[in-house]
Amino acid sequence: MKIQTRLTEMLGLDYPIIGAPMFLVSYEALVIAVSEAGGLGMFPLPNYKNPDDLKIALNIIRKATSHPIGVNIHLSGRFDWKKQLAICLDAGVNFFITSLGDPRLIIDDVHANNGKVFPDVVSLEQSLKSRDGGADGLIAVGAGAGGHGGTIPIPVLVPYLIEKTRLPVVAAGGISNGAQMAAALALGACGVITGTRLIATPEAGVVQGYKEAVVASEPKDIVFSNRITGNWANWIKQSIEKVETTPELDSKKWLDIWSAGQSVAQVEDIKPAGTIIKEMVESYIQTCTSLQKTLLDR
Ligand SMILES: Cc1cc2nc3c(=O)[nH]c(=O)nc-3n(C[C@H](O)[C@H](O)[C@H](O)COP(=O)(O)O)c2cc1C
């Protein structure tokens, strides 16, 4: 069974599930596993330090899967993204999530290559600016999301942004199983991003201790802080206790600084990313079926 939404139609996916592009976590293996399972595998560009590394990664991915993939661009001044964008467009990547900067910087180039741009947003102000700048959709980053989380809970943020912008909206934050995905789609989202859940997989490019910390953590262990990057983000408390200053983008210190969202609550084991996507789909179908049973004729 496939699940059809505006996102799956737009991108040719079996399921409206995006494997989050995670800094220092999402590399080729995770992208391939998610895309092969029928979702959209993604990586963030800063995971590849130079154009050659990026080309090698794209080649590896393309040899392993013909399914669609996406790329996240950090548009901050700290990262030189222009050459990298051109390489992705040449390689046929046609879905981009922008973060940490103005999405208008890439929209014309991506549209000229028949691609779509969905900026990460946490507020109505950012969403309207993105829409007016030509964005094709939005990634609504809600409270408790791994990485740079927002402050508004998904059940409020998703319908709010849909109503005010009329754009397709993907829900990000706290979605790691099929019931949570059904809730997001019930709110009107055209898809979901799952990040935290995919850290606890053999394919995630992180040390074993990080994966185990995601399994062991409870929501109370996740802290929302702007102390590490200057932007508000969710972190596993124990991993940032001794961090005093922001490490450089290519510093090894990042390997011990662990971001995760409150959905660590639902992460109980390390298992393959493809299994996680398959189980999300199965439990989505079960949720829809059991909701149907709550409806009485009279
Ligand atoms: C370790 C980590 C790193 C992340 N890095 C990025 C990133 O580089 N770019 C980005 O757009 N989002 C990033 N995110 C956010 C995810 O794309 C996604 O929105 C989020 O993980 C969804 O919430 P969840 O973690 O509750 O599933 C990151 C998330 C995590 C957990």
The ligand as a Gaussian input file, in Angstrom:
#p B3LYP/6-31G(d) Opt

LIG

0 1
 C       21.379000      15.669000      15.230000
 C       20.488000      16.514000      14.395000
 C       21.047000      17.319000      13.428000
 C       20.217000      18.096000      12.604000
 N       20.786000      18.836000      11.623000
 C       19.985000      19.496000      10.751000
 C       20.549000      20.165000       9.645000
 O       21.760000      20.169000       9.437000
 N       19.704000      20.803000       8.793000
 C       18.330000      20.792000       8.980000
 O       17.606000      21.388000       8.166000
 N       17.785000      20.168000      10.029000
 C       18.574000      19.512000      10.911000
 N       18.013000      18.837000      11.945000
 C       16.544000      18.859000      12.109000
 C       15.884000      17.766000      11.313000
 O       16.009000      18.029000       9.932000
 C       14.383000      17.609000      11.655000
 O       13.682000      18.800000      11.397000
 C       14.139000      17.196000      13.092000
 O       15.069000      16.228000      13.491000
 C       12.731000      16.661000      13.257000
 O       12.425000      16.458000      14.601000
 P       12.692000      15.086000      15.400000
 O       14.153000      15.090000      15.700000
 O       11.854000      15.255000      16.624000
 O       12.300000      13.944000      14.533000
 C       18.811000      18.071000      12.790000
 C       18.265000      17.235000      13.766000
 C       19.085000      16.455000      14.557000
 C       18.460000      15.540000      15.578000

